[in-house]
Amino acid sequence: MEINIRSSADSALTGTGAVRHDTPRAAVSGRIRSRDATSHDMTSDARVTIRVAAERRDRITTHRQINEQASGMQQVLDYLAGFSSHLNALKQAIGSSLVGGGSEDAARTQLARTVSAWHRRAGATGGRLSDALDIGGEGKARRAFTVEGLNAQDARRAAGEVITFHLAGTGASPATAYLAPDLSTRQMVYQLKVALVTLRVACDEDPHGRIRFSVEESRWPSVMSGLRVKGGGVRFPDGEPLRPTLTDVPERIDPAGWRVDDPLTLRATLRAVVQTQERVEQATTRAEQMLRAARRTLELIPAVADADWARAVSGQMATRIGSVRDYEDAMALAPATAGVERTRVHTLLALR
């Protein structure tokens, strides 16, 4: 009796379990390579598709972010133009009062309008313009201040001190910094910066060598009323945490503090208005530069493929939606809309 011995490899090569022993092994190997090549091609195609989709999403996201930046800078420019008009009107009213051609009531009225316009700054700019006319991202405007006892002169002390910061009413854990003896200003800033991260309070050294702190403008009221500091008797007393003295930085603009009650205050306010106008012009120049940079970036983003895709998808959806008759037709729309957010479609259509 003849016994045929089949290898496991031979058995695995057939779809039905039967093996034709008259089939050359080269032909079998060729079929295996063909299937492997097909599988490899499909995998490669899938990877390419995923990569292209990811690149498209990245372009869409980048386009949206840069477009938002451009829109934000336009908001800042619009606000600065309006505020500049109020400043100019106030300057004219003060000038008329000083030369006797106008009443102090007119100056007071215009000052009130200027103060009101300044109070609208955060809402009108999306929180992009600080009270020192620094420009940042949406909601990034910060309020800068100094803390008495933590300035450049206080860095070089003969004794070290552990300082603990508390921020009442926020639930934040206390922040502790050790200030070693005879620190440089930069070293002191670094120690304070690291310690205050947990309280979301920034610390830096300004161009004049002064140590200043800052928080988001929206958090300033809670910091102003809730900050407490405890020391070791060198810069701050030991014992119960005390409320430190916080002072505005000189760069802060505060029209609410301007007065037009008499010739002396009129002249002081006039000087403040002129200085503020110069700073508004500088801020306007910066905002214009940022707007131009954002627009140039938008022009460099390859959006042709995304616009074509948006037109194709929107056209396909419009045609098919118009012919929907029943549940089956509605279900047929799913492949065209799956995973596509409404905001994304609007963004893509705007690229055309």
Secondary structure, DSSP 8 states (H G I E B T S, - for coil): -------HHHHHT-SSS---TTS-HHHHHHHHHHHHHHHHHHHHHHHHHHHHHHHHHHHHHHHHHHHHHHHHHHHHHHHHHHHHHHHHHHHHHHHHHHTTSS-HHHHHHHHHHHHHHHHTHHHHHTT-B-TT--B-STT--EEEEEETT-SHHHHS-SS-EEEEEEETTS----EEEEE-TT--HHHHHHHHHHHGGGGT-EEEE-TTS-EEEEEEGGGHHHHHHHEEEE-SSSSS-SSS-B---EEE-TT---GGG---SSHHHHHHHHHHHHHHHHHHHHHHHHHHHHHHHHHHHHHHS--HHHHHHHHHHHHHHHHHHHT--SHHHHHHTHHHHTT--HHHHHHHHTT-
